[in-house]
Amino acid sequence: MSELMYISTRDKSIQKTASQAILQGLSPDGGLFVPQALPRMDKSISELSKLSYQDLAYEVMKLFLTDFTEDELRGCISAAYGSGFDSSKIAPLHKAGSAYYLELFHGKTIAFKDMALSILPHLMTTSAKKNGLTDEIVILTATSGDTGKAALSGFAGVPGTRIIVFYPKDGVSDIQKLQMVTQEGDNTLVVGIDGNFDQAQTGVKMMFSDDSLKSDLKKSGFVFSSANSINIGRLVPQIVYYFWSYCQLLSGGKISDGDSINVTVPTGNFGNILAAFYAKQMGLPIAKLICASNENKVLYDFFTTGDYDKNREFTLTSSPSMDILISSNLERLIYFIAGEDDAANRGLMESLSTKGIYSITPSMKEKLVDFYGNFATEAETKEEIRRVFEDSGYIIDPHTAVASSVYEKYKKETGDETITVIASTASPYKFTRTVMQAIGRDDASKSDIELTDDLKIASGVSVPAAIEEIKSAPVRHTTLCSVDGMEQVVRDFLA
């Protein structure tokens, strides 16, 4: 197999191997690494449907990570997808109503981020060895709720790494916050900022592009990398579970080989649905990619008008991982529909940076025909949780409810009854208050943690270990800072 190189979306002359792209995370010019060409799956779906999740992951990921040996890649996969998941299927499908919910929350932190962040530390440390890197890797990341804990869990105690996570102190659920601030590991730091996720993400990106800061860290034996979905090592593992969902439908007799399915994804930073788009480009029979937004509906407006405009009021919702106005991974799609024109993409991203808005051309918009965008209000989100529960006894979290609500809108608008997989991105146990309010069983006298026992009774699903663990865990991280103080926090931690 010839080696697949990775190039920057803003400058094609910047080329890296897969392992080098994983280590860097973000290109020096601010662009994102993309494969020079998207590979095609080299095995039939029928063959793939007979594989375990781990073997399927190898077949998908080997096409992207071509400078990893088979032993290296299989070793990373084996270390990631094993005892850390409470389902042997890793990502089981659950049918409720007319949709199939792909449960991506059976990992250690009960959110879909585990699917990629369980393997990223292994990919990164393997990449460091392959490239002779002796500096200590500093994972610098911003989170809207779930990435932070999953990254912390993955990197805690990993030799040769440190991890710093910034989160909006008033923009995550109580349980999401508790999961992060109780994180153990001397190499971990969790910091609440007095701002929103976009400000946290922008602050992290600025540090990545600050040559003076990077030079100072290099002198002290440190090098930055990212655990956000901008890292190609995060994106590639997510492609796997779309193949897995199709294979489960096929092996379960729900579809025939070659039948098309639709995929609905609750979308914030655009990485999860981009992985589905990449799977489609690789040959997976996906018909429609249904992009679901919450009240921060910047993506819905983009797919409707072709204008991406972040100049709007930021809204805190019950689905905080989607409270995003700058969807970083969308840049990879923009690069693709621009005909892989790095100069054109660079111009659009400069416009977003300086003016907060860009507009794609009519010919680019035509290439988005496989996407459908819509959004769900807060009221619609809670109503969908209630509807699904009353119809099927199945309880979904607010992010999944946004996707489910948008899927219902899509069916009503189009009449399309194609079998659809909804990416269920978090356990309802991460959002007990919202869920219990939606199904009419809230108890205002109880904390979010105390409500987990009531949710167990309502759902018939055991309280996950991730929740039980934090009930009595001590708070270890109390650092708070302003947006402007983020760099100094990093310097102090690495002093």
N, C-alpha and C positions, 0 to 999 in steps of 0.2 A: 504494500500500500504506500503510495507516494505521500510525502509529508504535507499536511495541511497547515498553511501559515495563516496568521491573524494580522489584520491590518486595521489602522485607525479609521473611523468613520469620517475624520476630518483631514486626514493626510495619508493617502495610500502608500506613500514612500516609507512610512513607519511599519515595519514588519517584524513579527515575533512568532516564535513557536508557541504551541499551546501552553507549555509549562511556563514560558516567559510571560505570556499574557496573563496567566493565573497569578503569578507572583506580583506583577505590576498592578493588576486590577484596573486601573485607569491609564489611558495613554497619556504621555507627557503633554500633548497638545490639548488635552481636555476631552478628546474623542473617546469613543468606546471601541473595544476590540471586537471585530466580526471576522468570521472565516472568509478567506478569499472567495470561496464558493461553497454553497451549502451542499453537503454530501447527500447522495441518495441511499436509502436503505438497501443493503446488498443481500437480504434474505426475505423470503415471502412472509406475509402476515400469518399464513398457516403454520409455517415453521416457528415463528416467534411465539405463537399462541401456546405452544407446548413447553415454553421455558418458564423457569422460576423468575421472580422479580430480579434477583441478582444476575442471572444469566442474560436476561433481557437488557438490563442496564449495561452490561458489558457490550452487547451487540450494538447498542445505540451510541454509547460513549466512545467506543474505539474508533468510530468514524470521525470524531471531532478531536480527540486527544491522541493524535497519531505519533507523537514523540514519546508516549508512554509504552513500555513493554507490556505484553499480556500479563505477566506476573505482577508488575507494578499496579496496573489498573484493576485487575481482579483483587489484589490485596486491599486496595482502597475501598472497593465496593463491598468486600466481605467485612471489613472493619466498620463500615457505615451502616449497612442494612442487616442487622442481626438482632441481638437481645435488646437493643434500644427501642424497638418497636413492639407494641403490645398486640399486633396482629401478624400472623405468619404471612399474610398476603401483602403486608407493608402498606398498601393503599387499596382497601376493599371497596367494592361498589355496593351501594344500598339503593334499592328501588323504592321510591315513595311517590305515589301518584303516577304521573306519566314520565317522570324524569329519573335518571340514574345519578345519584350523588356519589362522586368520587371522594371518599374520605381520606383526606391528606393530613390528618391530624393524629395519627397513631404513634408518633415519635415522642421523644422525651419531653418536649415543651408543648405538646398538643396543638401545634399549628403547622401549616404546610411548609413553613420555612425549614423545618427539620429534614424535609426530603432532599434539600440541597446542602444545608449546613451541617448535616451529619457526615457528609463526605468531603466537604471543602477543606477542613484541616488536614486530612490525609492527602488530598491532591496537592495542597500547598507545601506541606513538608516534603513530599516526594519531589515536587518541582524544585524546591530549594536544593536538595541533594543532587538532582540532575544537573543543576546549573552552577554547582560549586559555591552557593551562597552561604557565607558564614555569619553575616549580620543577623541580629535578632529581628524577626518580622513583627512589626507593629500593625495589628489590625485596627483600622480606624473606620468606624461606621456610624451612621445615623439610623435611627429606627422610628417607625410610626407605631410600634407596639410589639410585633412578633419577631422581626429579624433580630432584634437585640438579644432576647433571651436565647433564641436558637443559636446565634453566633457565640454567645457567652458559654453556653453549654458545650458547644463543639470544641472551642479553643481552650477552655479552662484546664490548666495543668499541662497543656501541650508544650513540651520542651522547645525552646528557641522561639517562642511567640509571646506576645502580650496583646491584650485586646482592650480597646477603649470604646465604649458605646455611649452616644449622646441621644437623649430622648426628650420630647417636649413634656415638661413636668406636669402640665395640665391637659395633656392631649392623649393619654392612654387610659385603659381601664384600670381599676384598682388591682385586679388580679394580674394584669400584664405588668404593672409597676412592681408589685410584690415579687413576682417571678424574677425580675431583674435585680432589685436591690438586695435580695437575699442570696445572690449568686456567690458561691465560694470560689476560691482560687486566687493565689497571690499575684497572678499575672493578669487579673481582671480589674477594670475600673468602669463604673456606671455613673453617668453624669446627667442630671436633669437640667435642661436649659429653660430660660425664661423666654420662650418663643415657640413657634410651631415646627412641624417636621420639615417643611421646605427650608426654613432658616437653618435648621440643624444640618440638613443635607447640603445646602449651599456652603455652610461653614466648613464642612468636611472636604468638599470639593476644592475650596480655596486653599486649604492646607496641603492637599495633594499637589496643587500647582504652584506652591510657594517654594521656589528654589532655595531661598535663604534658610527656611526651616528645614528642608530636606538635607541641605548641606550640613547644618548644625547637627542633625540627628545622625548623619552618616559618620561624622567625626566621633560620635559616641557609640558607634556600632549598631545603629538602628536603621531599618528601611521600612517605609510605609507599604501596606497593601490593604485591600478592601474586602469586606465580606458582604457588601451590598449586592443587589442583583445586577449591578453594573459589571461585576466580575464574571467573566465568561465561565469560570469554574462554578458559579452559582447557576448560570442559565442552562448549561448543558444537562445537568442531572434532572432538570425539570421537564425536559423533552421526553424523558423515559416514561413518566406516568401517563402521558397521553397514548403512547403505544400500548401501555399496560391496560388502560381502560378499554381500548378497542379489542385487545386480545381476550380480556375477560368476557366481554359481550359475545365475542365469537365462540369461545370455548364453552360458554354457557348456553349457546343456541339462541341467543337473542337477535343476532344478525347473521347474515351469510357473508362469506369472504368477498370483499370488494364493495359491500354496502357502505354508503356514506353515513356518517353521523354528524351531528352538530355538537359544538362545545360552547358552554357558557362559563365565563370566568369573571368573578368580582375583581375589579381592576383598580390599582393605585399607581404603582411605579411601572407598570406595563410589562414586567418580566415574565409573569406567569402566562399571560395570553400570548406573548411573543414566542414562548416555548411551544405553544400549540400551533402557532403559525409556522414555526420552523419544522415541526413534525409534519405538517401538511405539505410543506415544500419538499420534504424527504420522501413523500409518497404515501403518507397515511391518509386514508379516505375521509377527510374532514370537509364537510360542505360549508357550513357557516360558522364563523367565529363571532360569538355574541359577547360584546364587551359591555359589562355592567358597571355603572358608576353610582356613587351615592350623591348627596346634594352638592358635593364638590365636583360638578359635572363637566369639568374641562375637557375630558375625552369624548363625552357625548356630543358636546358642541363642536369639537374638532371633526368627528366623523360626519356630523350633519352639515357643516359649513365649509370644512377645509381650512378653517382658521384656528390656530392654537393660541389662546389668549389667557395668560395667567393673571392678568390685571383684573382681579375680582376679589370679592370678600371671601375670606377663608372661614369655613364652617366646621365646628367640632361636632361630630356625629357619634352615633352608637357603633359605627364601624370604623374605628380610628385608623386601622391599617390602610384605609382608602382615603384618608383625609390628606390629599396630596394635590398640589396645583402644578408641580413640575414633574411630569412622568418621565424619568430619565431614560428608561429603556425604549421609549417611543423613538428616540434618535436612531436606533438600529433599524426600525421599520422605515423611517423617513429616508435613511440612506438607501435602503432597498428599493423603495418606490421611486427614488430619484435616479434610478438606473445606475446605482453604485457610483454616483458622481460626488466625490468627496468635496469638491469646491462648492457645489450647490448646497450640500448638507451643511458645510461650514458656515455659509452665508446665512442660512436659516437659523442655525444655533446662535450665531452672533446677534441676530435680530432678537431672538428670545432673551438673550443676556442683557442687551442694551435697551430694548423697547418693551420686553415682556410679551411679545407677540410675533408670530410669523404666519404666512399663508402659503399653502402649497399650490402648485399649478393644477389646472384642470386635468392634464394628462396624469399627474401623480394621483389625484383624487380618484380617477377611473380605476387605478390599480388597488383601491381599497374595497372593491366590490364584494369581496368575501367577508367583510366585516359588517356587523350590525351593532350600532351603539344606542343605548338608552340608559335611563337612571331611575332610581327609586328614592322617594322622599323618606324622611324618618317615619312618618305615619305608615307609609306603604311597607317599609321594612318590618315594622312590628306586626302589621296586619298579615304579612306573609309568614312570619314565624307562627302566628296563631293559626292561620289557615292550614299550613302543612301539618301542624300538630293535631288539629281537630280532624283533619281528613285521614291521617295515616298513623298518628301516635308518634311520629318522628320529630325530634327537636333539632333545629338547626341554629347556628349562631348568626349574628346580624350580617356579617359579610356574605355568608352563604345565602341569607335571606334576600340581600340586594340582588344577587345573581338569579335566584329563583323567581323573584318578582319581575325582573327584566325579561326572563325567559317567558313568563306568562304573557307579558306585553307583546313579545315577539310573535308568539303563537296566535294571539288575537289579531295582530296586524296582518300577518302573512298567511295564516291557515296552514303553516308548515308543521306537519306531524312527524318529521324525521326524528328517529331516536336521538335523544340528547343527553350528554353527560354534563353535569354541573359540578364544577370544581368546588368542593366543600373545604374551605381553607382553614377553618379553626373549629375546635371543639366548643360546644355551647357552654362548657364549664369555664371558659375564659371570660364569659360575659353573662354571668348568672343573673345579675340585676335586670339587664335588658330583656333577657329571655323569659324570666319569671314574670316580669311586668306584662310582656306580650301575651303570655298564655293565661294571665289573670290569677297568678298564684304568688305574687310578690308579698313579702312581709317586711314592712318598713322598719320594724324593730331589729331586724337581723342585718349583719354585715354581708358583703358579697361572699366572703368565705363561708359564713354560716349558712348561706342560701344553697351551698353546694349539696348539702344533705337533702334539702327539699327538692332540688333538681333531680337527684338520684331517684327519689320516689316517683316523680312525674315522668321521667324518661325510661326508667327501668334499666339504666346504664350505670355501671359502677363509677364511683368517683375516680378519675385517673390518678395515678401515682404522682404526677406532676403537681396536682392540687394538694394531695395529702401531705406532700413534702414541705410545702410552704406554710402550712397552717401553724407550725410551731418554729419555723426557721427564723433565726435572728437577722435583723437588718444589718447588712455589712457596708452598704454604699449610701452615703448621705451627701455627696458632693453636688452642689448646685452652682450654676454660673450664668452670666449673660451670654448672648450670642457673641459679643465682642471678646468675651473672656475664654472662648474655647481653646484657642491656641496656647494660652498660658497654662491651662489645665493639663494639656498634653505635655508641655515642657516640664511641668512640675512632676508629673507621674513618671517621666522617663529620666528625671534628673540623676 
